[in-house]
């Protein structure tokens, strides 16, 4: 193994320290945005809590929207993508979706950040554009992962995978809205069972999914 060039070890150490500082800022900002609200929390507030100058924050993030997007992206990667995409070539998407759904209590902070960001995006163009770009990266990655494994997983050719991704993500985001209102699904197992049913339906042809069951006629109607 060749020795490091003069100053290289120091630069590498400084790089690791900068990365650690950035990660700590992202984690702190995520907590503050969730607790105090995204709109109510300023870059100055984050810097003060972190014991840094605002210049140090802006050295890593262009603006507050960028900081929020990084916080959402980091948690999405750690709490969803790292638990599903690329884990195993034989990974079953039904099992994966069911397991991830049952673990929804762990993602409460992520959903809170998304709801905060979505609310701010209605009135702030910078926040809307930055979060839109961040979300589309993940949506595309998920769609591509499904597409690569469509045949192996037995997903029916008629299924629009982009719509599948948007639908499942909308369920996650909608849960965040409900939690903000103090409404909770209660049982993780029951919540996961519904996801399991939906996931299994992706293997069925359209007629088997959309054909309504015949209604039973009441005794009164039959007479």
PLY file of the C-alpha trace (Angstrom):
ply
format ascii 1.0
element vertex 223
property float x
property float y
property float z
element edge 222
property int vertex1
property int vertex2
end_header
0.00 0.00 0.00
1.52 3.34 -1.02
2.02 6.06 1.55
-0.22 9.11 1.44
1.22 12.22 -0.20
2.12 15.13 2.08
-1.07 16.82 3.23
-3.32 14.10 1.80
-4.07 12.53 5.17
-4.90 15.95 6.60
-7.23 16.76 3.70
-8.93 13.39 4.04
-9.41 13.97 7.76
-10.85 17.43 7.11
-13.18 15.95 4.47
-14.51 13.37 6.91
-15.02 16.07 9.54
-16.93 18.24 7.06
-19.14 15.31 6.09
-19.83 14.52 9.73
-20.69 18.17 10.42
-23.05 18.26 7.43
-24.78 15.07 8.56
-25.20 16.50 12.07
-26.72 19.70 10.67
-29.17 17.68 8.55
-30.24 15.60 11.55
-30.62 18.64 13.80
-32.59 20.57 11.18
-34.92 17.59 10.68
-35.70 17.53 14.40
-36.27 21.30 14.52
-38.45 21.40 11.40
-40.62 18.65 12.86
-40.86 20.12 16.36
-41.18 23.84 15.56
-42.39 23.79 11.97
-40.46 24.37 8.75
-41.75 27.90 8.17
-41.18 28.89 11.80
-37.55 27.64 11.84
-34.88 29.81 10.25
-31.33 29.03 9.20
-30.25 31.29 12.05
-32.20 29.09 14.49
-30.49 25.95 13.19
-27.06 27.57 13.35
-27.64 28.74 16.92
-28.76 25.29 18.09
-25.79 23.69 16.31
-23.31 26.18 17.75
-22.29 27.34 14.26
-22.44 30.53 12.25
-25.04 31.00 9.54
-22.13 31.18 7.11
-21.15 27.65 8.07
-24.68 26.46 7.25
-24.72 28.26 3.92
-21.36 26.73 3.15
-23.10 23.36 2.80
-26.66 24.33 1.84
-27.88 26.94 -0.62
-30.98 27.83 1.39
-33.48 26.43 3.87
-35.35 24.52 1.16
-32.11 22.78 0.23
-31.57 21.80 3.86
-35.11 20.40 4.11
-34.72 18.45 0.86
-31.44 16.96 2.10
-33.09 15.95 5.38
-35.96 14.25 3.51
-33.66 12.57 1.02
-31.36 11.23 3.73
-34.19 9.70 5.72
-35.87 8.29 2.62
-32.63 6.59 1.62
-31.97 5.21 5.10
-35.49 4.24 6.16
-36.88 3.00 2.84
-34.38 2.48 0.05
-31.69 0.89 2.19
-34.34 -1.55 3.44
-35.53 -2.59 0.00
-33.69 -1.66 -3.20
-30.80 -3.94 -4.10
-30.84 -6.04 -0.93
-31.34 -9.37 -2.63
-31.88 -10.47 -6.23
-34.54 -12.86 -4.97
-36.28 -10.25 -2.86
-40.06 -10.54 -3.04
-41.75 -7.16 -3.45
-44.91 -8.33 -1.67
-42.94 -9.35 1.40
-40.89 -6.16 1.26
-43.87 -3.81 0.96
-45.67 -5.66 3.73
-42.67 -5.46 6.06
-41.99 -1.79 5.34
-45.65 -0.94 5.88
-45.66 -2.68 9.26
-42.69 -0.50 10.25
-44.54 2.76 9.59
-44.14 4.07 13.19
-40.38 4.40 12.57
-40.95 6.87 9.73
-43.06 9.40 11.60
-40.35 12.07 11.43
-39.90 11.57 7.68
-43.64 11.99 7.11
-43.70 15.07 9.31
-40.95 16.65 7.20
-42.81 15.85 3.99
-46.04 17.36 5.28
-44.20 20.48 6.48
-42.51 20.82 3.12
-45.70 20.27 1.13
-47.48 22.98 3.12
-44.64 25.45 2.51
-44.46 24.53 -1.18
-47.95 25.93 -1.75
-46.69 29.46 -1.14
-42.92 29.25 -1.74
-41.68 28.48 -5.24
-38.11 27.68 -4.16
-39.35 25.08 -1.69
-41.78 23.60 -4.21
-39.16 23.22 -6.94
-36.45 21.86 -4.66
-38.72 19.28 -3.04
-40.23 18.31 -6.39
-36.76 17.60 -7.78
-35.83 15.60 -4.68
-38.99 13.51 -4.78
-38.76 12.76 -8.50
-35.29 11.26 -8.03
-36.68 8.70 -5.58
-39.83 8.01 -7.59
-37.74 7.31 -10.69
-35.39 5.00 -8.78
-38.31 3.02 -7.37
-40.03 2.75 -10.76
-36.82 1.57 -12.41
-36.29 -1.05 -9.69
-39.78 -2.45 -10.28
-39.34 -2.39 -14.04
-36.08 -4.35 -13.88
-37.71 -7.08 -11.83
-41.23 -6.99 -13.25
-41.07 -10.40 -14.94
-39.30 -12.17 -12.07
-41.77 -10.78 -9.55
-44.74 -11.77 -11.68
-46.21 -8.27 -11.97
-48.84 -8.27 -14.70
-47.78 -6.51 -17.95
-50.82 -4.23 -17.83
-49.77 -2.66 -14.53
-48.48 0.92 -14.81
-45.49 0.83 -12.47
-45.14 4.60 -12.19
-48.72 4.80 -10.96
-47.99 1.97 -8.51
-45.07 3.91 -7.05
-47.04 7.15 -6.83
-49.98 5.34 -5.24
-47.93 3.61 -2.54
-46.04 6.83 -1.83
-49.32 8.76 -1.62
-50.47 6.31 1.07
-47.32 7.04 3.07
-47.76 10.79 2.69
-51.45 10.61 3.47
-50.62 8.83 6.71
-48.44 11.81 7.59
-51.42 14.14 7.15
-53.59 11.91 9.35
-50.89 11.81 12.04
-50.76 15.60 11.96
-54.49 15.56 12.78
-53.99 13.05 15.58
-55.43 10.10 13.62
-53.41 6.89 13.74
-54.11 3.52 12.06
-53.34 1.81 15.36
-52.28 -1.71 14.50
-49.14 -1.99 12.32
-50.13 -5.56 11.45
-53.59 -4.55 10.22
-52.08 -1.66 8.23
-49.57 -4.06 6.66
-52.25 -6.60 5.76
-54.00 -4.04 3.55
-50.72 -3.29 1.79
-50.17 -7.02 1.34
-53.53 -7.37 -0.41
-52.79 -4.44 -2.69
-49.31 -5.76 -3.51
-50.64 -9.20 -4.43
-53.21 -7.63 -6.73
-50.40 -6.40 -9.02
-50.00 -9.96 -10.26
-53.61 -10.22 -11.40
-54.99 -9.34 -14.85
-57.26 -6.27 -14.97
-60.54 -8.23 -15.04
-59.69 -10.03 -11.81
-58.98 -6.74 -10.09
-61.82 -4.58 -11.35
-64.72 -7.01 -11.81
-67.27 -6.18 -9.07
-68.76 -8.97 -7.06
-72.48 -9.58 -7.64
-74.63 -8.06 -4.95
-76.90 -10.27 -2.93
-80.53 -9.38 -3.25
-82.34 -8.83 -0.01
-85.34 -10.96 0.82
-87.56 -7.89 0.55
-86.33 -7.14 -2.97
-86.80 -10.76 -4.04
-90.49 -10.79 -3.13
0 1
1 2
2 3
3 4
4 5
5 6
6 7
7 8
8 9
9 10
10 11
11 12
12 13
13 14
14 15
15 16
16 17
17 18
18 19
19 20
20 21
21 22
22 23
23 24
24 25
25 26
26 27
27 28
28 29
29 30
30 31
31 32
32 33
33 34
34 35
35 36
36 37
37 38
38 39
39 40
40 41
41 42
42 43
43 44
44 45
45 46
46 47
47 48
48 49
49 50
50 51
51 52
52 53
53 54
54 55
55 56
56 57
57 58
58 59
59 60
60 61
61 62
62 63
63 64
64 65
65 66
66 67
67 68
68 69
69 70
70 71
71 72
72 73
73 74
74 75
75 76
76 77
77 78
78 79
79 80
80 81
81 82
82 83
83 84
84 85
85 86
86 87
87 88
88 89
89 90
90 91
91 92
92 93
93 94
94 95
95 96
96 97
97 98
98 99
99 100
100 101
101 102
102 103
103 104
104 105
105 106
106 107
107 108
108 109
109 110
110 111
111 112
112 113
113 114
114 115
115 116
116 117
117 118
118 119
119 120
120 121
121 122
122 123
123 124
124 125
125 126
126 127
127 128
128 129
129 130
130 131
131 132
132 133
133 134
134 135
135 136
136 137
137 138
138 139
139 140
140 141
141 142
142 143
143 144
144 145
145 146
146 147
147 148
148 149
149 150
150 151
151 152
152 153
153 154
154 155
155 156
156 157
157 158
158 159
159 160
160 161
161 162
162 163
163 164
164 165
165 166
166 167
167 168
168 169
169 170
170 171
171 172
172 173
173 174
174 175
175 176
176 177
177 178
178 179
179 180
180 181
181 182
182 183
183 184
184 185
185 186
186 187
187 188
188 189
189 190
190 191
191 192
192 193
193 194
194 195
195 196
196 197
197 198
198 199
199 200
200 201
201 202
202 203
203 204
204 205
205 206
206 207
207 208
208 209
209 210
210 211
211 212
212 213
213 214
214 215
215 216
216 217
217 218
218 219
219 220
220 221
221 222
